[in-house]
Amino acid sequence: MSRFFSNKFDKLEPYVPGEQPKDVKYIKLNTNESPFAPSSAVIRAAELEASRLQLYSDPDVQDICDAIAGLYGVSPDEVLPSNGSDETLNFAFMAFCDKNNPICFPDISYGFYPVFAEFNNIPYEEIPLKEDFSIDYRDYCGKGKNIVIANPNAPTGMALPLWQIEEIIKSNPDNIVIIDEAYVDFGAQSAVGLIKKYDNLIVIQTFSKSRSMAGARLGYAVACKDIINDLNTVRFSTNPYNVNRMTIACGAAAISDNDYYMSNCKTIAETREYTKKALEDMNFEVLPSKANFLFARSRNIGGKLLYEKLKQNGILIRHFEKERIKDYNRITIGTKEQMETFLDTVKKILEDNI
């Protein structure tokens, strides 16, 4: 780093995104993108809006607020759109956490949580997952700290039932509870309906996974009006035009085509279960997933070596170096054909490794 870099970031370790290689055409099963293209309505919306890019986008992002409100039966003023759900998470950390209001989250979860805490100088606690990698909701009940939980969790894919989420929310009435639902559309229960009962709940979702718009960068929060006003105070103090014109148009079009995307989610979930069984037949331990990925460990080959061998064969999966999960890999669910290629390649690697 340069001699000008602020010492307030001395200990900051930035988030490391999944590989986006440019040298070789890979089967990409490493960043949880959808294998399906956006709907035709989204493509048309992007083409139309491209001719208006000389104009600023709507700072209120009203079309997205209205579309999300209609989808979930909430009010438009209970929705905050953002440049990807990561931005919403950062807004929430900035708005509600400080040295007197720390935050806690699982020790194995989305890698951005500790980064946001460090970046904003927020004390945080990482609560260990159970031996089976599940979250024990009782660890968060009456915690007396702000809380963020990914449900389904990443990279495990495991989900808490809604009643456990509600127990966490109602037992921490004086703290913010953030439920990060990036993967909820693949089989878990959303907590959005609980915002009418609890004024300390923020539900965050994204268009990146289930709605095939990872490259468009669109996320949102749903919460009570007062919480959304707080988040908008941060948004308008940092980046008032945070969602661009094309993304607004595409996002509204995606909501209008919701049946198309939910059908894709069902297909992905079916392919996930097919892949899980096939891996278990090859002596893998595979965690139960409600996301668009699997978290798996081979009993015959190390996690890093399997990742490297697959990459040599043109297939990318995600490997983590954290001690407790270093033998596991996260495998995004692609098309049925992509997963068959993946499984055939894994089988060959295991045969060669014997």
Residue frames relative to the residue before (quaternion, step in Angstrom):
aa qw qx qy qz dx dy dz
M 1.0000 0.0000 0.0000 0.0000 0.00 0.00 0.00
S 0.5561 -0.6191 0.4341 0.3450 3.59 -1.16 0.50
R 0.6199 -0.5496 0.4098 0.3817 3.55 -1.28 0.28
F 0.6359 0.5429 -0.3213 0.4446 3.59 1.28 -0.21
F 0.5009 0.6759 -0.4209 0.3393 3.58 1.26 -0.30
S 0.5139 -0.6832 0.4292 0.2914 3.56 -0.81 1.06
N 0.4669 -0.6960 0.4723 0.2730 3.56 -0.93 0.91
K 0.5112 0.6336 -0.4373 0.3821 3.60 1.20 -0.13
F 0.7113 0.4040 -0.2464 0.5197 3.58 1.30 -0.32
D 0.2361 0.8213 -0.4920 0.1661 3.59 1.25 0.37
K 0.7881 0.3327 -0.1511 0.4954 3.57 0.91 -0.95
L 0.4496 0.7199 -0.4381 0.2962 3.57 1.26 0.05
E 0.0965 -0.7650 0.6356 0.0389 3.55 -0.84 1.05
P 0.3372 -0.7922 0.4643 0.2074 3.61 -0.28 1.20
Y 0.5910 -0.5513 0.4621 0.3652 3.51 -1.30 0.49
V 0.2511 -0.7626 0.5806 0.1356 3.57 -1.02 0.83
P 0.2889 -0.7733 0.5349 0.1800 3.63 -0.42 1.15
G 0.6121 -0.5262 0.4345 0.3997 3.54 -1.30 0.26
E 0.6441 -0.5531 0.3677 0.3795 3.54 -1.17 0.60
Q 0.0553 -0.7485 0.6598 0.0357 3.53 -1.15 0.78
P 0.0711 -0.8671 0.4917 0.0367 3.59 0.55 1.18
K 0.2497 -0.7729 0.5712 0.1183 3.53 -1.18 0.69
D 0.6054 0.6196 -0.3412 0.3650 3.59 1.25 -0.29
V 0.8003 0.1325 -0.0282 0.5841 3.58 1.03 -0.78
K 0.4336 -0.6593 0.5342 0.3033 3.57 -1.13 0.52
Y 0.0855 -0.8175 0.5695 -0.0091 3.54 -0.50 1.24
I 0.4082 -0.5549 0.6262 0.3652 3.48 -1.42 0.09
K 0.1912 -0.8339 0.5129 0.0709 3.56 -0.30 1.29
L 0.0942 0.7804 -0.6059 0.1221 3.52 -0.42 1.30
N 0.5339 0.6803 -0.3466 0.3634 3.55 1.14 0.66
T 0.7891 0.3199 -0.1737 0.4948 3.64 1.11 -0.35
N 0.5025 -0.7142 0.3900 0.2922 3.58 1.22 0.50
E 0.3118 0.7222 -0.5425 0.2947 3.55 1.03 0.81
S 0.5396 -0.6034 0.4671 0.3557 3.55 -1.22 0.43
P 0.4117 -0.6993 0.5160 0.2741 3.61 -1.03 0.66
F 0.6582 0.5168 -0.2948 0.4613 3.57 1.30 -0.20
A 0.5000 -0.6532 0.4846 0.2974 3.57 -1.07 0.78
P 0.6018 -0.5233 0.4326 0.4204 3.60 -1.21 0.29
S 0.6157 -0.5584 0.4045 0.3814 3.57 -1.21 0.44
S 0.6592 -0.5180 0.3658 0.4041 3.56 -1.24 0.40
A 0.6105 0.5537 -0.3560 0.4405 3.61 1.06 -0.65
V 0.6381 0.5141 -0.3227 0.4737 3.58 1.05 -0.70
I 0.6391 0.5175 -0.3270 0.4657 3.58 0.95 -0.82
R 0.6585 0.5034 -0.3090 0.4664 3.59 0.92 -0.86
A 0.6443 0.5277 -0.3215 0.4507 3.58 0.97 -0.84
A 0.6476 0.5168 -0.3167 0.4619 3.58 1.00 -0.83
E 0.6568 0.5148 -0.3100 0.4554 3.58 0.93 -0.88
L 0.6717 0.4986 -0.2990 0.4591 3.58 0.93 -0.87
E 0.7155 0.4674 -0.2663 0.4458 3.57 0.84 -0.95
A 0.5288 0.6475 -0.4079 0.3671 3.61 1.17 -0.45
S 0.6594 0.5188 -0.3130 0.4450 3.60 1.08 -0.63
R 0.7031 0.4480 -0.2561 0.4892 3.61 1.27 -0.14
L 0.3791 0.7802 -0.4453 0.2220 3.57 1.25 0.19
Q 0.5225 0.6176 -0.4293 0.4015 3.60 1.21 -0.04
L 0.6772 0.4744 -0.2654 0.4959 3.56 1.31 -0.34
Y 0.5379 -0.6015 0.4777 0.3473 3.56 -1.10 0.66
S 0.5037 -0.6216 0.5021 0.3283 3.54 -1.23 0.47
D 0.6262 -0.5260 0.4204 0.3929 3.55 -1.30 0.29
P 0.3661 -0.7568 0.4861 0.2387 3.65 -0.49 1.07
D 0.6582 0.4938 -0.3138 0.4737 3.59 1.18 -0.44
V 0.2349 -0.8058 0.5072 0.1957 3.59 1.31 -0.27
Q 0.0897 0.8780 -0.4675 0.0500 3.53 1.10 0.82
D 0.6295 0.5541 -0.3497 0.4176 3.60 0.97 -0.79
I 0.6653 0.4790 -0.3017 0.4867 3.59 1.02 -0.76
C 0.6305 0.5284 -0.3416 0.4545 3.59 0.94 -0.83
D 0.6705 0.4976 -0.2986 0.4623 3.57 0.94 -0.89
A 0.6675 0.5098 -0.3070 0.4475 3.58 0.94 -0.88
I 0.6661 0.4876 -0.2999 0.4782 3.60 0.90 -0.89
A 0.6346 0.5365 -0.3267 0.4502 3.58 0.98 -0.86
G 0.6727 0.4944 -0.2976 0.4631 3.57 0.94 -0.85
L 0.6487 0.5368 -0.3152 0.4378 3.56 1.03 -0.78
Y 0.8088 0.2981 -0.1252 0.4913 3.58 0.89 -0.94
G 0.4766 -0.6947 0.4380 0.3137 3.59 1.21 0.01
V 0.5064 0.5970 -0.4527 0.4269 3.55 1.02 0.85
S 0.5850 -0.5602 0.4425 0.3851 3.56 -1.30 -0.02
P 0.5914 -0.5823 0.4071 0.3814 3.64 -1.05 0.62
D 0.6831 0.4729 -0.3053 0.4653 3.60 1.06 -0.60
E 0.6011 0.5023 -0.3740 0.4964 3.57 1.31 0.36
V 0.6371 0.4904 -0.3061 0.5098 3.58 1.33 0.35
L 0.0569 -0.7731 0.6308 0.0352 3.56 -1.06 0.82
P 0.2203 -0.7831 0.5669 0.1296 3.63 -0.52 1.12
S 0.0643 -0.8143 0.5769 -0.0044 3.56 -1.14 0.60
N 0.5763 -0.5605 0.4741 0.3591 3.50 -1.40 0.24
G 0.7747 -0.1570 0.0512 0.6105 3.55 0.42 1.28
S 0.5831 -0.5992 0.4081 0.3666 3.59 -1.11 0.53
D 0.5303 0.6237 -0.4160 0.3959 3.61 1.17 -0.39
E 0.6392 0.5197 -0.3325 0.4591 3.58 0.99 -0.78
T 0.6361 0.5222 -0.3280 0.4638 3.59 0.99 -0.82
L 0.6315 0.5282 -0.3296 0.4622 3.57 0.96 -0.83
N 0.6721 0.4920 -0.2998 0.4651 3.57 0.89 -0.92
F 0.6038 0.5413 -0.3512 0.4680 3.60 1.03 -0.74
A 0.6769 0.5014 -0.2949 0.4510 3.58 0.89 -0.93
F 0.6290 0.5165 -0.3327 0.4763 3.58 0.99 -0.81
M 0.6777 0.4925 -0.2921 0.4614 3.60 0.93 -0.90
A 0.7177 0.4919 -0.2608 0.4182 3.57 0.88 -0.96
F 0.8378 0.2675 -0.0794 0.4693 3.58 0.89 -0.91
C 0.7227 0.4076 -0.2378 0.5050 3.60 1.22 -0.21
D 0.1652 0.7440 -0.6402 0.0970 3.53 -1.16 0.69
K 0.7728 -0.3646 0.2218 0.4697 3.59 -1.25 -0.13
N 0.7032 0.4246 -0.2633 0.5059 3.59 1.20 -0.46
N 0.7370 0.2960 -0.1774 0.5812 3.57 1.33 -0.17
P 0.0570 -0.8449 0.5319 0.0051 3.59 0.39 1.23
I 0.3182 -0.7388 0.5652 0.1831 3.54 -1.32 0.14
C 0.1327 -0.7775 0.6076 0.0932 3.57 -1.21 0.48
F 0.0334 0.7726 -0.6310 0.0613 3.52 -1.28 0.59
P 0.6632 -0.5138 0.3442 0.4215 3.62 -1.19 0.30
D 0.5451 -0.6354 0.4392 0.3260 3.56 -1.14 0.63
I 0.7313 0.2328 -0.1808 0.6151 3.57 1.23 -0.43
S 0.3645 0.6958 -0.5219 0.3327 3.52 -0.22 1.32
Y 0.7873 -0.2763 0.2156 0.5073 3.56 -1.22 -0.43
G 0.4624 -0.7482 0.4152 0.2324 3.56 -0.67 1.16
F 0.5816 0.5975 -0.3804 0.4001 3.59 1.21 -0.22
Y 0.5377 0.6543 -0.4194 0.3269 3.63 1.08 -0.50
P 0.7113 0.4141 -0.2945 0.4856 3.66 0.73 -0.85
V 0.5939 0.5602 -0.3711 0.4424 3.60 1.12 -0.56
F 0.6595 0.4928 -0.3101 0.4755 3.59 0.89 -0.88
A 0.6423 0.5198 -0.3277 0.4581 3.58 0.99 -0.80
E 0.6720 0.4816 -0.2962 0.4782 3.59 0.89 -0.90
F 0.6511 0.5377 -0.3183 0.4309 3.58 0.91 -0.92
N 0.7666 0.3502 -0.1757 0.5087 3.56 1.01 -0.85
N 0.4509 -0.7246 0.4238 0.3034 3.58 1.32 0.31
I 0.3751 0.7217 -0.4759 0.3346 3.53 0.96 1.00
P 0.4098 -0.6776 0.5398 0.2856 3.64 -0.81 0.87
Y 0.0076 0.8168 -0.5762 0.0277 3.57 -0.96 0.82
E 0.2416 -0.7421 0.6108 0.1336 3.51 -1.31 0.53
E 0.2103 -0.7522 0.6124 0.1220 3.56 -0.95 0.93
I 0.2038 -0.8037 0.5539 0.0750 3.55 -0.56 1.21
P 0.4440 -0.7298 0.4430 0.2722 3.63 -0.57 1.08
L 0.4618 -0.6263 0.5528 0.2980 3.52 -1.16 0.70
K 0.5869 -0.5522 0.4462 0.3893 3.57 -1.24 0.34
E 0.7211 -0.4491 0.3005 0.4337 3.57 -1.26 0.22
D 0.7119 0.4275 -0.2581 0.4939 3.59 1.08 -0.65
F 0.5408 -0.6589 0.3550 0.3839 3.59 1.37 0.31
S 0.4890 0.6291 -0.4605 0.3912 3.60 1.15 0.37
I 0.4631 -0.6295 0.5431 0.3071 3.55 -1.34 0.34
D 0.2522 -0.7293 0.6140 0.1662 3.56 -0.93 0.90
Y 0.3721 -0.7729 0.4659 0.2171 3.58 -0.25 1.25
R 0.5969 0.5920 -0.3610 0.4036 3.58 1.13 -0.59
D 0.5615 0.5994 -0.3830 0.4229 3.59 1.22 -0.42
Y 0.7347 0.4135 -0.2100 0.4951 3.58 1.20 -0.50
C 0.5375 0.6317 -0.4091 0.3805 3.60 1.20 -0.25
G 0.8402 0.0717 -0.0923 0.5296 3.57 -0.85 1.01
K 0.2615 0.8190 -0.4795 0.1757 3.57 1.17 0.52
G 0.2829 -0.7881 0.5057 0.2076 3.60 1.03 -0.67
K 0.6520 0.4084 -0.3279 0.5482 3.57 1.22 0.54
N 0.5757 -0.5144 0.4745 0.4230 3.54 -1.28 0.23
I 0.1828 -0.7972 0.5738 0.0425 3.56 -1.11 0.75
V 0.0048 0.7513 -0.6582 -0.0490 3.55 -1.16 0.64
I 0.0029 0.7855 -0.6163 0.0560 3.54 -0.85 1.07
A 0.2976 -0.7163 0.6035 0.1849 3.55 -0.94 0.91
N 0.0645 0.8034 -0.5856 0.0866 3.57 -0.71 1.07
P 0.3796 -0.2894 -0.8054 0.3514 1.58 -0.75 2.43
N 0.5285 -0.6330 0.4670 0.3191 3.52 -1.19 0.61
A 0.1720 -0.7421 0.6339 0.1336 3.53 -1.27 0.45
P 0.5801 -0.1568 -0.7981 -0.0436 1.58 -1.96 1.55
T 0.4635 0.7273 -0.4347 0.2593 3.63 1.18 0.05
G 0.3530 -0.7480 0.4889 0.2771 3.60 1.05 -0.75
M 0.5430 0.6392 -0.3921 0.3780 3.58 1.27 -0.13
A 0.2027 -0.8081 0.5494 0.0646 3.57 -1.05 0.82
L 0.3896 -0.6763 0.5753 0.2447 3.51 -1.27 0.60
P 0.4763 -0.6309 0.5120 0.3362 3.61 -1.10 0.59
L 0.6664 -0.5488 0.3363 0.3764 3.55 -1.18 0.60
W 0.6391 0.5447 -0.3503 0.4149 3.60 0.96 -0.73
Q 0.6396 0.5086 -0.3317 0.4714 3.59 1.10 -0.60
I 0.5995 0.5386 -0.3475 0.4794 3.57 1.08 -0.72
E 0.6692 0.5023 -0.3065 0.4537 3.58 0.90 -0.90
E 0.6138 0.5411 -0.3548 0.4523 3.60 1.01 -0.71
I 0.6391 0.5187 -0.3214 0.4682 3.59 1.00 -0.80
I 0.6728 0.5113 -0.2977 0.4441 3.58 0.87 -0.98
K 0.7530 0.4188 -0.2438 0.4452 3.59 0.67 -1.05
S 0.6608 0.4938 -0.3198 0.4660 3.61 1.18 -0.36
N 0.7171 0.3327 -0.2403 0.5633 3.60 1.32 0.05
P 0.0179 0.8726 -0.4880 0.0021 3.61 0.78 0.99
D 0.7207 0.4299 -0.2453 0.4854 3.60 1.14 -0.51
N 0.6895 0.4145 -0.2738 0.5270 3.57 1.27 0.29
I 0.5113 -0.6236 0.5009 0.3144 3.53 -1.24 0.55
V 0.1049 -0.7541 0.6453 0.0617 3.57 -1.05 0.84
I 0.1269 -0.7898 0.5994 0.0280 3.57 -0.64 1.19
I 0.0936 -0.7689 0.6310 0.0426 3.56 -0.81 1.04
D 0.2081 -0.8000 0.5600 0.0558 3.53 -0.46 1.31
E 0.0509 -0.8540 0.5163 -0.0396 3.56 -0.17 1.34
A 0.0768 0.8379 -0.5358 0.0702 3.60 0.90 0.87
Y 0.7955 0.3026 -0.1266 0.5095 3.60 1.05 -0.79
V 0.3352 0.8093 -0.4517 0.1694 3.58 1.27 0.10
D 0.6522 0.5686 -0.3213 0.3849 3.61 1.03 -0.72
F 0.6442 0.5411 -0.3251 0.4318 3.60 1.24 -0.15
G 0.8348 -0.2232 0.0881 0.4954 3.60 1.17 0.35
A 0.6292 0.5299 -0.3492 0.4487 3.61 1.22 -0.07
Q 0.5221 -0.6175 0.4889 0.3275 3.57 -1.35 0.11
S 0.3577 -0.7392 0.5311 0.2086 3.58 -0.86 0.96
A 0.3696 -0.7282 0.5411 0.2009 3.53 -1.17 0.71
V 0.3297 0.7778 -0.4923 0.2095 3.62 1.23 0.06
G 0.6506 0.5496 -0.3246 0.4114 3.61 0.91 -0.84
L 0.6300 0.5660 -0.3313 0.4159 3.58 1.20 -0.47
I 0.5082 0.6568 -0.4450 0.3350 3.64 1.14 -0.22
K 0.6006 0.5618 -0.3628 0.4383 3.61 1.17 -0.42
K 0.7066 0.4454 -0.2488 0.4903 3.59 1.21 -0.52
Y 0.8098 0.2323 -0.0737 0.5337 3.58 1.03 -0.78
D 0.2801 -0.7885 0.5291 0.1410 3.57 -0.72 1.09
N 0.6395 0.5117 -0.3308 0.4689 3.60 1.29 0.15
L 0.5721 0.6105 -0.3597 0.4130 3.59 1.29 0.19
I 0.0370 -0.7436 0.6670 0.0276 3.54 -1.12 0.85
V 0.1142 -0.7676 0.6283 0.0542 3.58 -0.82 1.03
I 0.1131 -0.8051 0.5820 0.0185 3.55 -0.78 1.07
Q 0.0045 0.7910 -0.6111 0.0290 3.55 -0.93 0.96
T 0.2616 -0.7652 0.5754 0.1222 3.55 -1.33 0.23
F 0.4203 -0.6676 0.5527 0.2687 3.54 -1.30 0.42
S 0.4852 0.7265 -0.4025 0.2735 3.59 1.26 -0.20
K 0.7608 0.3944 -0.1994 0.4753 3.58 0.96 -0.84
S 0.8209 0.2786 -0.1498 0.4755 3.57 0.22 -1.26
R 0.7590 0.3613 -0.2110 0.4989 3.61 1.15 -0.43
S 0.5220 -0.7228 0.3835 0.2408 3.57 1.15 0.75
M 0.5846 0.5932 -0.3652 0.4159 3.60 1.08 0.67
A 0.1394 0.8238 -0.5378 0.1130 3.60 1.01 0.76
G 0.7036 0.4754 -0.2669 0.4559 3.57 0.99 -0.79
A 0.6284 0.5509 -0.3340 0.4360 3.59 1.23 -0.31
R 0.2585 -0.8073 0.4868 0.2110 3.60 1.27 -0.47
L 0.3984 0.6821 -0.5182 0.3280 3.55 0.16 1.32
G 0.1037 0.7640 -0.6300 0.0932 3.53 -0.84 1.06
Y 0.1021 -0.7994 0.5870 0.0778 3.56 -1.25 -0.03
A 0.2783 -0.7073 0.6219 0.1883 3.49 -1.39 0.40
V 0.1294 -0.7367 0.6557 0.1032 3.54 -1.25 0.60
A 0.2136 0.7535 -0.5870 0.2049 3.56 -0.78 1.10
C 0.6800 -0.4440 0.3520 0.4654 3.57 -1.25 0.00
K 0.6997 -0.5103 0.3065 0.3951 3.55 -1.22 0.57
D 0.6615 0.5181 -0.3254 0.4337 3.61 0.89 -0.86
I 0.6418 0.5075 -0.3244 0.4746 3.59 1.01 -0.79
I 0.6471 0.5102 -0.3211 0.4667 3.60 0.94 -0.85
N 0.6209 0.5313 -0.3436 0.4628 3.60 1.01 -0.72
D 0.6324 0.5214 -0.3269 0.4706 3.58 1.01 -0.80
L 0.6736 0.4910 -0.2965 0.4661 3.58 0.89 -0.93
N 0.6506 0.5090 -0.3202 0.4639 3.58 1.03 -0.71
T 0.5640 0.5730 -0.3888 0.4499 3.59 1.14 -0.50
V 0.6649 0.4711 -0.2912 0.5012 3.56 1.00 -0.84
R 0.6560 0.5300 -0.3221 0.4302 3.59 0.87 -0.92
F 0.7319 0.4216 -0.2469 0.4750 3.58 0.79 -0.98
S 0.6341 0.4991 -0.3326 0.4880 3.59 1.28 -0.12
T 0.7541 0.3517 -0.1969 0.5185 3.58 1.25 -0.19
N 0.8166 -0.0969 0.1343 0.5529 3.60 0.77 -0.99
P 0.1033 -0.8633 0.4895 0.0671 3.62 0.44 1.17
Y 0.7199 0.3410 -0.2406 0.5546 3.62 1.14 -0.50
N 0.1307 0.8757 -0.4590 0.0729 3.54 0.95 0.89
V 0.7332 0.3097 -0.2209 0.5636 3.63 1.20 -0.32
N 0.3580 -0.7794 0.4723 0.2031 3.58 -0.59 1.11
R 0.7146 -0.4897 0.2978 0.4012 3.56 -1.27 0.44
M 0.6820 0.4897 -0.3048 0.4496 3.59 0.85 -0.92
T 0.6560 0.5105 -0.3163 0.4572 3.57 0.97 -0.80
I 0.6137 0.5349 -0.3520 0.4618 3.60 1.00 -0.74
A 0.6822 0.4850 -0.2915 0.4631 3.58 0.84 -0.99
C 0.6721 0.4958 -0.2972 0.4628 3.58 0.94 -0.89
G 0.6518 0.5277 -0.3215 0.4398 3.58 0.95 -0.81
A 0.6567 0.4957 -0.3116 0.4753 3.58 0.94 -0.86
A 0.6463 0.5127 -0.3158 0.4687 3.59 1.02 -0.80
A 0.6315 0.5387 -0.3356 0.4454 3.60 1.01 -0.76
I 0.6456 0.5039 -0.3252 0.4728 3.59 0.97 -0.79
S 0.6441 0.5185 -0.3305 0.4551 3.60 1.01 -0.73
D 0.7178 0.3773 -0.2217 0.5415 3.59 1.25 -0.48
N 0.1548 0.8590 -0.4817 0.0778 3.57 1.16 0.56
D 0.6169 0.5626 -0.3568 0.4190 3.60 1.00 -0.74
Y 0.6076 0.5554 -0.3459 0.4503 3.59 1.05 -0.76
Y 0.7172 0.4575 -0.2614 0.4559 3.57 0.82 -0.98
M 0.6540 0.5019 -0.3244 0.4638 3.58 0.98 -0.75
S 0.5994 0.5362 -0.3523 0.4787 3.59 1.16 -0.58
N 0.6341 0.5183 -0.3230 0.4743 3.59 1.03 -0.78
C 0.6337 0.5311 -0.3302 0.4553 3.58 1.00 -0.79
K 0.6351 0.5245 -0.3231 0.4660 3.56 1.00 -0.79
T 0.6437 0.5177 -0.3140 0.4679 3.58 0.99 -0.86
I 0.6504 0.5128 -0.3093 0.4672 3.58 0.97 -0.89
A 0.6492 0.5129 -0.3215 0.4606 3.60 0.95 -0.83
E 0.6438 0.5082 -0.3224 0.4726 3.60 1.00 -0.77
T 0.6597 0.4906 -0.3032 0.4819 3.59 0.98 -0.83
R 0.5878 0.5718 -0.3517 0.4515 3.59 1.12 -0.68
E 0.6980 0.4618 -0.2806 0.4698 3.59 0.85 -0.93
Y 0.6007 0.5434 -0.3441 0.4748 3.59 1.11 -0.67
T 0.6821 0.4832 -0.2805 0.4717 3.57 0.91 -0.94
K 0.6192 0.5529 -0.3397 0.4421 3.58 0.99 -0.82
K 0.6780 0.4863 -0.2973 0.4642 3.58 0.84 -0.94
A 0.6546 0.5177 -0.3165 0.4509 3.57 0.95 -0.88
L 0.6555 0.4938 -0.3139 0.4775 3.59 0.99 -0.76
E 0.6431 0.5144 -0.3269 0.4636 3.59 0.96 -0.79
D 0.6265 0.5285 -0.3309 0.4677 3.57 1.12 -0.65
M 0.6942 0.4145 -0.2642 0.5258 3.59 1.27 -0.39
N 0.5937 -0.6267 0.3345 0.3780 3.57 1.23 0.62
F 0.3925 0.6672 -0.5202 0.3608 3.57 0.97 0.92
E 0.3114 -0.6500 0.6472 0.2481 3.50 -1.32 0.46
V 0.0212 -0.8105 0.5839 -0.0406 3.59 -0.66 1.11
L 0.3748 -0.7375 0.5142 0.2262 3.57 -0.68 1.06
P 0.5382 -0.6102 0.4608 0.3546 3.60 -1.11 0.61
S 0.1080 -0.8385 0.5341 0.0020 3.58 -0.61 1.14
K 0.1359 -0.7458 0.6458 0.0910 3.51 -1.23 0.72
A 0.5661 0.5783 -0.3712 0.4552 3.56 1.26 0.47
N 0.5859 -0.5629 0.4275 0.3964 3.59 -1.25 -0.22
F 0.6778 0.3885 -0.3029 0.5457 3.55 1.09 0.79
L 0.2931 -0.7112 0.6050 0.2055 3.52 -1.38 0.21
F 0.2219 -0.7301 0.6291 0.1480 3.54 -1.21 0.61
A 0.0739 0.8511 -0.4970 0.1524 3.54 -0.29 1.28
R 0.1484 -0.7671 0.6206 0.0663 3.52 -1.25 0.65
S 0.3139 -0.7329 0.5733 0.1889 3.54 -0.86 0.98
R 0.3675 -0.7177 0.5473 0.2243 3.55 -1.07 0.76
N 0.7064 0.4670 -0.2474 0.4709 3.57 1.32 -0.06
I 0.7887 0.1393 -0.0812 0.5933 3.60 1.22 -0.26
G 0.5453 -0.6388 0.4386 0.3196 3.58 -1.05 0.77
G 0.6260 -0.5829 0.3749 0.3577 3.55 -1.14 0.65
K 0.6857 0.4774 -0.2996 0.4607 3.58 0.86 -0.88
L 0.6498 0.5112 -0.3249 0.4592 3.58 0.97 -0.81
L 0.6397 0.5107 -0.3359 0.4660 3.60 0.95 -0.77
Y 0.6208 0.5356 -0.3319 0.4665 3.59 0.99 -0.84
E 0.6877 0.4886 -0.2850 0.4551 3.58 0.87 -0.98
K 0.6554 0.5113 -0.3099 0.4615 3.59 0.95 -0.86
L 0.6533 0.5007 -0.3159 0.4719 3.58 0.97 -0.81
K 0.6389 0.5245 -0.3324 0.4541 3.59 0.97 -0.78
Q 0.6284 0.5297 -0.3275 0.4661 3.57 1.06 -0.74
N 0.7167 0.4108 -0.2286 0.5150 3.55 1.21 -0.55
G 0.6277 -0.6037 0.3191 0.3738 3.58 1.22 0.45
I 0.6298 0.4909 -0.3497 0.4899 3.60 1.17 0.50
L 0.1828 -0.7915 0.5772 0.0829 3.56 -0.80 1.03
I 0.0162 0.7309 -0.6823 -0.0013 3.54 -1.09 0.88
R 0.4931 -0.6680 0.4668 0.3045 3.63 -1.21 0.14
H 0.0943 -0.7819 0.6157 0.0232 3.53 -0.82 1.09
F 0.1824 -0.7740 0.6006 0.0828 3.56 -1.07 0.82
E 0.3854 -0.7518 0.4960 0.2007 3.57 -0.99 0.87
K 0.4205 0.7127 -0.4761 0.2976 3.61 1.22 -0.14
E 0.6089 -0.6414 0.3183 0.3414 3.56 -0.75 1.12
R 0.7265 0.4711 -0.2719 0.4199 3.58 0.70 -1.02
I 0.7871 0.3053 -0.1527 0.5139 3.60 1.10 -0.57
K 0.3657 0.7823 -0.4577 0.2117 3.60 1.22 0.19
D 0.6631 0.4811 -0.3162 0.4785 3.61 1.19 -0.33
Y 0.6281 0.5232 -0.3269 0.4742 3.57 1.32 -0.06
N 0.1349 -0.7492 0.6364 0.1244 3.52 -1.33 0.34
R 0.3325 -0.7090 0.5815 0.2205 3.53 -1.19 0.61
I 0.1203 -0.8154 0.5662 -0.0050 3.54 -0.71 1.15
T 0.3106 -0.7473 0.5611 0.1736 3.57 -0.52 1.17
I 0.3852 -0.7050 0.5435 0.2434 3.56 -1.08 0.72
G 0.1533 -0.7899 0.5913 0.0541 3.54 -0.69 1.16
T 0.7499 -0.2830 0.2589 0.5390 3.55 -1.05 -0.71
K 0.6674 -0.4769 0.3677 0.4381 3.57 -1.25 0.28
E 0.6554 0.5150 -0.3131 0.4552 3.60 0.97 -0.84
Q 0.6473 0.5087 -0.3224 0.4671 3.59 0.98 -0.80
M 0.6796 0.4834 -0.3014 0.4622 3.57 0.93 -0.82
E 0.6088 0.5304 -0.3573 0.4694 3.60 1.08 -0.57
T 0.6318 0.5086 -0.3246 0.4866 3.59 1.05 -0.76
F 0.6333 0.5326 -0.3162 0.4640 3.56 0.98 -0.87
L 0.6969 0.4771 -0.2789 0.4571 3.58 0.81 -0.99
D 0.6319 0.5227 -0.3288 0.4684 3.59 1.00 -0.77
T 0.6635 0.5019 -0.2978 0.4682 3.57 1.01 -0.86
V 0.6285 0.5213 -0.3327 0.4718 3.59 0.99 -0.79
K 0.6426 0.5317 -0.3250 0.4459 3.58 0.92 -0.88
K 0.6679 0.4955 -0.2956 0.4700 3.56 0.95 -0.89
I 0.6341 0.5263 -0.3289 0.4612 3.60 0.99 -0.82
L 0.6637 0.4981 -0.3055 0.4669 3.58 0.93 -0.86
E 0.6398 0.5169 -0.3262 0.4659 3.59 0.98 -0.75
D 0.6811 0.4849 -0.2785 0.4725 3.58 0.98 -0.85
N 0.6691 0.5254 -0.2863 0.4407 3.57 1.18 -0.61
I 0.5461 0.6331 -0.3975 0.3780 3.59 1.23 -0.33
